Each structure stands twice: as C-alpha cells, then as structure tokens.
Amino acid sequence: MEKENSVIKSQARTPMDVPQEVMSKDSAYTHVSEAFTIIVGQEKNVSVYNIVAKSFINQTNAKGYHERILNDGYPAVLVQNENSMFRIIIAAFQSKEEAEKKLELLKKTFPTAWILARK
C-alpha cells in the first residue's frame, strides 16, 4: 500500500504542471493559455479568460469535483486540454482585468484557483 501511494504521488500533477512557454506573466497574475474541449457544461459558461478551481488527471475524480461545485451553486464546466488534463472552470470573463478581480475574491474559497486563457 505504501509503495502504491508513493507511485501515485510521483505521477500526480498539479494545476501548474504546464510548460513554461505557455505561461503568461504580462500582469500581476500569472495565467496559462491553452486550447480545451468542453466535456460537461455549457459553452455560455466559458470565455476568453476562465478561472479554474482545480485540475485533475483522472476523469472520474474531475467529474466528482465538478458535481460538488455545481451543487455549491457555481456554473462549473468540466473541460479537457490537449494533454488530457481535466480542468474545472468556475467563472468566465471576456477581459483579463475582470478575471483578475474575480480571481482575487475566489482565492478565499479556492486558494489554488488560477486563470486559464482560451487559445
């Protein structure tokens, strides 16, 4: 069991396991720019700048968290990027400035939240 947990931890990735070349540091908030496909949710709840509450490698875990966030009242959308990472988007904005303002507020509830700019 201990060996299995060690293997899982070594393979686990965090939301920021993204190549440096896709990171943008053109403002006070670092954000990631990537293409993604909607798995569960509505297109109207995604935009150019999206706030991601959490990311997952495992689709089952992502769907479970997505369901929990929906039950909490967020217009959550489950998306998948080209590297098969699942992201839970909880807010979407047309401008980076709006996203940054909302991110500051959402970090109280979701400390690891970050901005995903849609390619």
Secondary structure, DSSP 8 states (H G I E B T S, - for coil): -HHHHHHHHHH---TT-S-GGGEE-SSSS-EEEE-EEEEES-GGG--SEEEEEEEES-HHHHHHHHHHHHHTT---EEEEETTS-EEEEEEEESSHHHHHHHHHHHTTT-TT-EEEEE-
